[in-house]
């Protein structure tokens, strides 16, 4: 089987067809037919098209995916070598990451092996408005924003923060005062809902963001940045032979700014999040430490989507949230925490309201996660899925394995109408090194992994070692 991945930061396409005896594959930048793109090269000018990886693999689609995902592997800061666990406040404070809301959470999570403590949207301005101004609110952080970052570091965390610096909302000062710094289409500001897009071809834009982003990160001792992008530009903008060519030039400048961030802050952990046009391409993943797999933080479809993205990007990049609530029972805790083993474990939810028993379940999953890190960093995936036709109302079961260096990580989920027992044949003899499963579930390992006494919507993780 063969496949390809395009190494691109902006718009791209692939075309696949069959012509008699020939299989035809083409791809790269968008073309005139589908992307309205054209480019005029004058004498002496050049255009560098994006690179691509074309791979052939024996063993089917999964073997191909296992090789293609390596194309997205890049260098990471030293703090990322052990794939640390993180906390993000979004599903805890829902846009109110104020000191009074988060200090009790930090105290509850202290000394639990969670390294990054990330403030999501809402740390700036009033409420969630003013995207583009990037001014911390004195009312939200008495004593100063830097003081709160220092408090987090004193408690053992690397502080993180959310930005969406490629856009400005129409209620921001920046939007009102600097229309010349925004992308235009047909002479009018290019908008998607309340968002407009900064034109990175304009040197004033990168100068502005160098101050608002890079200087801000340095001055406040921030070691983690989540970069969101919640609206699509569409097919292009003004400023070149075609709107798509103008957008390509703009995205080249966006890439250049990200690389400036990397040079200025080499130890910064960078998360790429993008519900406006998911940036899970190899180019983005090599630039980043992590990619947000989805905003499906609380639905039953989480392990299905997470297993899919684990075959699309390196698992060390595949950030999955476990949103924990005080009303959740053991099955729900195990279901969510097991889902996060498809990549990077991110904790959120009602942390200060969890019982001691619920915290023990969380701690137990985190302990096993740390043991599984070597397999998460390097291994081969296999997915066995029998779920019916629906992701939002799944039935049956899913088994995911990742094998590497004589160990195997097995993630099992059941859904509606779950089987009572599951058996996974193994290649040779294996022993059980560690496990995380709900009470009442039975399991044993040998030449197969046998799991019994299952019920609907359970999750469990097994770490096996080859004998």
C-alpha positions in Angstrom: 0.0 0.0 0.0 1.3 3.5 -0.7 0.3 7.0 0.5 1.6 10.5 0.9 1.7 13.5 3.2 2.2 17.1 2.1 4.6 19.3 4.2 2.6 22.5 4.1 1.4 25.2 6.5 -1.4 26.5 4.3 -3.9 25.3 1.8 -3.1 22.0 0.0 -4.9 19.3 -2.0 -4.4 15.7 -3.2 -6.0 14.0 -6.2 -6.3 10.3 -6.5 -7.6 8.5 -9.6 -7.4 5.2 -11.5 -6.8 5.2 -15.3 -6.9 1.6 -16.7 -3.7 0.0 -15.4 -2.4 3.1 -13.7 -2.9 4.5 -10.2 -2.5 8.3 -10.3 -1.6 10.4 -7.3 -0.9 14.1 -7.4 -0.8 16.8 -4.7 0.8 19.9 -3.2 -0.5 23.5 -3.4 -4.1 24.1 -4.4 -4.6 24.4 -8.2 -6.7 26.7 -10.4 -9.6 24.2 -10.7 -10.2 23.6 -7.0 -8.4 26.4 -5.3 -8.6 29.3 -7.7 -4.8 29.5 -7.6 -2.4 31.0 -10.2 1.0 32.4 -9.9 3.1 34.5 -12.4 6.8 34.0 -12.3 8.9 36.7 -13.8 12.4 36.1 -15.2 14.7 35.2 -12.3 11.9 34.5 -9.9 11.4 31.2 -8.2 8.6 29.4 -6.3 9.4 26.7 -3.8 6.5 24.2 -3.7 6.0 22.2 -0.5 7.8 19.0 0.0 5.9 15.7 0.4 6.6 12.2 1.7 5.5 9.4 -0.6 5.8 6.0 1.2 5.1 2.4 0.3 4.6 -0.1 3.0 3.9 -3.8 3.3 1.2 -4.8 5.7 -1.8 -2.6 4.9 -3.1 0.9 5.8 -1.9 0.7 9.5 1.7 0.0 8.4 1.5 2.9 6.1 0.1 5.2 8.8 2.9 4.1 11.2 5.5 5.3 8.8 3.7 8.4 7.6 3.3 9.8 11.1 7.1 9.8 11.6 7.2 12.4 8.8 5.7 14.8 11.4 8.2 14.2 14.1 10.4 17.1 15.0 12.8 18.4 17.7 11.2 19.3 21.1 12.3 21.2 24.1 14.1 19.3 26.9 11.0 19.5 29.1 9.1 17.4 26.6 11.4 14.4 26.6 9.3 12.5 29.2 5.9 13.6 27.6 4.7 15.3 30.8 1.1 15.5 31.9 -0.6 18.9 31.7 -3.6 20.7 33.1 -5.7 23.2 31.0 -8.3 25.3 32.8 -10.9 25.6 30.0 -13.3 22.9 31.2 -12.6 24.0 34.8 -13.4 27.7 34.7 -15.0 28.0 31.2 -13.3 31.2 30.2 -12.7 32.6 33.7 -9.1 31.7 34.4 -8.8 34.2 37.3 -6.4 33.9 40.2 -9.3 33.3 42.7 -10.6 30.4 40.5 -7.2 28.8 39.7 -5.1 29.1 42.8 -7.2 26.4 44.7 -6.9 24.2 41.6 -3.1 24.6 41.6 -2.9 23.7 45.3 -5.0 20.6 44.6 -2.8 19.5 41.7 0.5 20.3 43.4 2.9 17.4 43.8 0.8 15.2 41.5 3.3 15.0 38.7 1.5 17.5 36.4 4.1 19.8 34.8 2.2 22.3 32.7 -0.5 24.5 34.1 -2.2 26.2 31.2 -4.6 29.3 31.2 -6.9 29.1 28.3 -9.0 31.9 26.8 -10.2 34.7 29.1 -7.0 35.9 30.8 -7.1 39.1 28.9 -9.6 42.1 28.8 -13.1 41.7 29.9 -14.7 38.3 29.6 -13.8 36.6 26.4 -13.8 39.8 24.3 -10.9 41.8 23.0 -9.1 39.0 21.1 -6.2 40.9 19.4 -5.5 43.4 22.2 -3.8 40.9 24.5 -3.8 43.0 27.7 -4.0 41.1 31.0 -6.8 42.3 33.3 -5.6 43.8 36.6 -9.0 42.9 38.1 -8.5 39.2 37.3 -4.9 39.1 38.7 -4.5 41.2 41.9 -0.8 41.8 42.4 -0.1 41.5 38.7 -0.1 38.8 36.1 3.6 38.0 36.5 2.9 37.5 40.2 0.4 34.7 39.4 2.9 33.1 37.0 5.5 33.1 39.7 3.1 31.5 42.1 2.5 28.7 39.7 6.3 28.2 39.3 6.7 28.1 43.1 4.1 25.3 43.2 6.2 23.3 40.7 4.4 24.0 37.5 5.5 25.5 34.2 2.9 28.1 33.4 1.2 28.2 30.1 -1.2 30.5 28.3 -3.6 30.6 25.3 -3.3 32.9 22.3 -5.1 33.3 19.1 -2.8 35.9 17.7 -3.5 35.5 14.0 -7.0 37.1 14.5 -8.7 40.0 16.1 -12.4 40.2 17.1 -14.5 43.1 16.1 -14.9 44.2 19.7 -11.1 44.8 20.1 -9.3 48.1 20.0 -6.9 46.6 17.5 -9.7 45.9 15.0 -11.1 49.4 15.2 -7.8 51.2 15.0 -5.8 49.1 12.6 -7.9 48.0 9.6 -4.8 48.4 7.4 -3.2 45.5 9.3 -6.0 43.1 8.4 -6.5 40.8 5.5 -8.9 42.1 2.8 -10.9 40.4 0.1 -12.3 42.4 -2.8 -11.3 45.6 -0.9 -13.2 44.7 2.3 -12.0 43.3 5.6 -12.0 39.5 5.4 -14.1 38.2 8.3 -15.4 34.9 9.6 -18.1 35.7 12.1 -16.7 38.2 14.6 -13.1 37.4 13.7 -10.8 39.2 11.2 -7.4 38.1 10.2 -4.1 39.9 10.7 -2.1 40.3 7.5 1.4 38.9 8.3 2.8 40.3 5.1 2.7 43.7 6.7 5.8 44.2 8.8 3.8 46.3 11.3 1.8 43.1 12.2 4.9 41.1 13.1 6.3 44.1 15.0 3.0 44.4 17.0 3.0 40.6 17.8 6.7 40.6 18.7 5.7 42.9 21.5 2.3 41.4 22.4 3.4 37.8 22.2 7.1 37.2 22.4 7.9 40.0 24.8 4.9 39.1 26.9 6.0 35.4 27.2 9.5 36.4 28.2 8.5 39.0 30.7 6.0 36.7 32.5 8.2 33.6 32.6 5.7 31.6 30.5 7.0 28.2 29.3 4.0 26.9 27.4 1.8 28.5 24.7 -1.4 27.1 23.2 -2.0 28.8 19.8 -5.6 28.6 18.7 -7.2 29.5 15.3 -10.9 29.4 15.5 -12.1 30.6 12.1 -11.2 29.8 8.4 -9.9 32.5 6.0 -11.6 30.8 3.1 -9.9 30.5 -0.3 -7.8 33.6 -0.2 -7.4 37.4 0.1 -6.3 40.4 -1.8 -2.7 41.3 -2.8 -1.4 38.9 -5.5 -2.2 37.4 -8.9 -5.0 35.4 -7.3 -6.6 35.2 -3.9 -5.1 31.8 -3.2 -1.6 33.0 -4.1 -2.0 36.0 -1.7 -3.1 33.6 1.0 0.0 31.4 0.3 2.2 34.4 0.7 0.5 35.4 3.9 0.9 31.8 5.3 4.6 31.9 4.5 4.9 35.0 6.7 2.8 33.2 9.4 5.3 30.3 9.3 8.2 32.8 9.5 6.7 34.4 12.7 6.3 31.0 14.3 9.9 30.2 13.5 10.9 33.6 15.1 9.1 32.4 18.3 11.1 29.2 18.2 14.4 31.1 17.8 13.6 33.6 20.5 12.1 31.1 23.0 13.8 27.7 22.2 12.5 26.1 25.5 8.9 27.1 24.9 6.5 24.2 24.6 4.1 25.0 21.7 0.7 23.5 21.3 -1.1 23.9 17.9 -4.9 24.1 18.3 -7.1 24.9 15.3 -10.9 24.4 15.1 -10.9 26.8 12.2 -9.1 24.4 9.8 -7.3 21.7 11.8 -3.5 22.1 11.6 -2.5 18.5 11.9 -0.2 18.5 8.8 3.4 17.2 9.2 4.8 20.8 8.9 2.8 22.1 11.8 3.5 19.0 13.9 7.3 19.3 13.4 7.1 22.9 14.5 5.0 22.1 17.6 5.3 19.9 20.7 1.6 19.0 20.6 -1.5 19.3 18.6 -5.0 19.4 20.1 -6.8 16.4 18.7 -10.3 17.7 18.9 -12.7 19.9 21.0 -14.7 16.7 21.7 -13.7 17.0 25.4 -16.7 15.3 27.0 -18.5 13.2 24.5 -18.6 9.4 24.3 -16.8 9.6 20.9 -13.5 10.7 22.5 -11.7 7.3 22.2 -12.8 6.9 18.6 -11.5 10.3 17.5 -8.4 10.0 19.6 -7.6 6.6 18.0 -8.0 8.1 14.6 -5.7 11.0 15.2 -3.2 8.6 16.8 -2.8 7.2 13.3 -2.5 10.7 11.7 0.1 12.5 13.8 2.8 11.3 16.1 1.3 10.0 19.4 3.7 12.3 21.3 1.9 15.2 19.7 -1.7 13.9 20.1 -3.1 15.8 23.1 -6.3 14.4 24.6 -8.3 15.8 27.4 -9.7 13.9 30.4 -12.4 16.2 31.8 -13.2 14.9 35.2 -16.4 15.8 37.2 -17.4 15.2 40.8 -20.6 13.4 39.6 -18.6 10.9 37.5 -18.5 7.3 38.7 -15.5 4.9 38.4 -16.5 3.7 34.9 -16.7 7.3 33.6 -13.3 8.1 35.1 -11.7 5.1 33.6 -13.3 5.7 30.2 -12.0 9.3 30.0 -8.5 8.6 31.5 -8.0 5.6 29.3 -8.8 7.7 26.3 -5.9 10.0 27.0 -3.4 7.1 26.6 -3.8 7.6 22.8 -1.3 10.4 23.2 -0.7 13.2 25.6 -2.7 13.3 28.9 -4.3 16.7 29.6 -6.4 17.0 32.8 -9.3 19.4 33.2 -12.7 19.6 34.9 -14.0 20.1 38.5 -10.6 19.4 40.2 -11.3 21.1 43.5 -14.6 19.2 43.9 -13.2 15.7 43.3 -13.3 13.3 46.2 -10.2 11.7 47.5 -11.2 8.4 45.8 -11.6 10.2 42.5 -8.2 11.8 42.9 -6.8 8.3 43.6 -8.2 7.1 40.3 -6.7 10.1 38.5 -3.3 9.5 40.2 -3.3 5.8 39.4 -3.9 6.6 35.7 -1.1 9.2 35.7 1.3 6.7 37.3 0.6 4.2 34.5 0.8 6.9 31.9 4.4 7.7 33.0 5.4 4.1 32.7 3.9 3.9 29.2 5.9 7.0 27.9 8.6 4.9 26.1 6.0 3.1 24.1 4.1 6.3 23.4 7.3 7.9 22.0 8.1 5.1 19.6 5.9 2.2 18.5 3.6 0.6 16.0 -0.2 1.0 16.1 -2.9 -1.5 15.5 -6.7 -0.8 15.8 -9.5 -3.4 16.1 -12.8 -1.7 16.0 -16.4 -3.1 16.1 -18.6 -0.1 16.8 -21.5 0.0 14.4 -22.2 3.0 12.3 -22.3 5.9 14.7 -19.6 7.7 16.6 -22.0 9.7 18.8 -24.0 6.6 19.7 -21.3 3.8 19.4 -21.9 0.2 20.2 -19.6 -2.7 20.7 -15.9 -2.3 21.4 -12.5 -0.9 20.4 -9.1 -2.3 21.1 -6.0 -0.3 20.3 -2.4 -1.6 20.6 0.9 0.1 20.4 4.0 -2.1 20.4 7.6 -1.0 20.8 10.9 -2.1 22.4 9.5 -5.4 23.8 6.4 -3.8 25.4 2.8 -3.3 24.4 0.3 -0.7 25.4 -3.3 -2.0 25.0 -6.2 0.5 25.3 -9.7 -1.1 25.5 -13.1 0.7 25.3 -16.6 -0.7 25.4 -19.7 1.1 24.2 -23.4 0.4 24.2 -24.3 -3.3 24.0 -20.8 -4.2 25.0 -19.5 -7.8 24.8 -19.1 -9.5 28.2 -15.6 -10.8 27.2 -12.9 -9.8 24.8 -9.8 -11.7 23.8 -6.8 -10.2 21.9 -4.5 -12.9 20.4 -0.8 -12.0 21.0 2.3 -12.7 19.1 4.1 -15.0 21.5 4.1 -15.0 25.3 3.5 -11.7 27.2 3.2 -10.8 30.9 1.1 -8.1 32.5 3.4 -5.3 33.8 0.7 -2.9 35.0 -3.0 -2.1 34.4 -5.7 0.5 34.9 -9.3 -0.8 34.9 -12.6 -0.4 36.7 -13.4 -2.6 39.7 -14.9 -5.9 38.7 -13.2 -6.3 35.4 -11.1 -9.4 35.1 -8.0 -9.8 32.9 -5.1 -12.1 32.3 -2.2 -12.1 29.8 -0.3 -14.9 28.1 -0.5 -15.8 24.5 -3.6 -13.6 24.5 -5.0 -10.8 26.6 -8.3 -11.9 27.9 -10.6 -9.3 29.5 -13.9 -10.3 31.2 -16.9 -9.1 33.2 -17.3 -6.1 30.9 -20.2 -3.7 30.8 -21.2 -0.7 28.7 -18.9 2.4 28.4 -15.8 1.3 30.2 -12.2 2.1 29.5 -9.0 0.2 30.6 -5.3 0.2 29.9 -2.8 -2.6 30.0 0.9 -2.4 29.8 2.4 -5.8 28.7 6.0 -7.0 28.5 7.3 -9.7 26.2 8.6 -12.7 28.0 
